[in-house]
Amino acid sequence: MLLAHPAILRNLVEQYESLKVLHAEEGSFETRCRLEDIMYTLCVSTGTHTPEAALTAAEHQLRSALSEVATPMVPAPAPGG
């Protein structure tokens, strides 16, 4: 499965969280449509079918990407050396 770039995934999660709060506050049609669009994109980006599963998958993918960045690659020793 293709994985979304961590920066894009992080942006989608942030947009989802912001729009969820905004929708709870004002409940406008426009906000609901934007929230549904972000939920759909987040689900597609994580290969899931529900916002809850998408957020869990995104969190896992972001945590994994962060640990890969934090773990330095150690070069293998040269043959015969």
RATABEL-V78851 format. One record per backbone hydrogen bond with DSSP energy under -1.0 kcal/mol. NH is the residue of the N-H (numbers start at 0). CO is the residue of the C=O. E is the energy in kcal/mol with one decimal. If there is no record, write none. Layout:
# RATABEL-V78851
((NH & CO & E) (NH & CO & E))
This chain:
# RATABEL-V78851
((8 & 4 & -2.6) (9 & 5 & -2.8) (10 & 6 & -1.9) (11 & 7 & -2.4) (12 & 8 & -2.3) (13 & 9 & -2.5) (14 & 10 & -2.6) (15 & 11 & -2.7) (16 & 12 & -2.6) (17 & 13 & -2.4) (18 & 14 & -2.9) (19 & 15 & -2.3) (20 & 16 & -1.7) (21 & 17 & -2.6) (22 & 18 & -2.9) (23 & 19 & -1.9) (24 & 20 & -1.9) (25 & 21 & -2.8) (26 & 22 & -1.1) (31 & 27 & -2.3) (32 & 28 & -2.4) (33 & 29 & -2.4) (34 & 30 & -2.6) (35 & 31 & -2.5) (36 & 32 & -2.3) (37 & 33 & -2.3) (38 & 34 & -2.7) (39 & 35 & -2.4) (40 & 36 & -2.5) (41 & 37 & -2.8) (42 & 38 & -2.4) (43 & 39 & -2.7) (44 & 40 & -2.6) (45 & 41 & -1.2) (46 & 42 & -1.1) (47 & 42 & -2.2) (53 & 49 & -2.6) (54 & 50 & -2.7) (55 & 51 & -2.1) (56 & 52 & -2.7) (57 & 53 & -2.8) (58 & 54 & -2.4) (59 & 55 & -2.1) (60 & 56 & -2.8) (61 & 57 & -2.9) (62 & 58 & -2.4) (63 & 59 & -2.4) (64 & 60 & -2.5) (65 & 61 & -2.3) (66 & 62 & -2.1) (67 & 63 & -1.8) (68 & 64 & -1.7) (69 & 65 & -2.1) (70 & 66 & -1.2) (80 & 77 & -1.9))
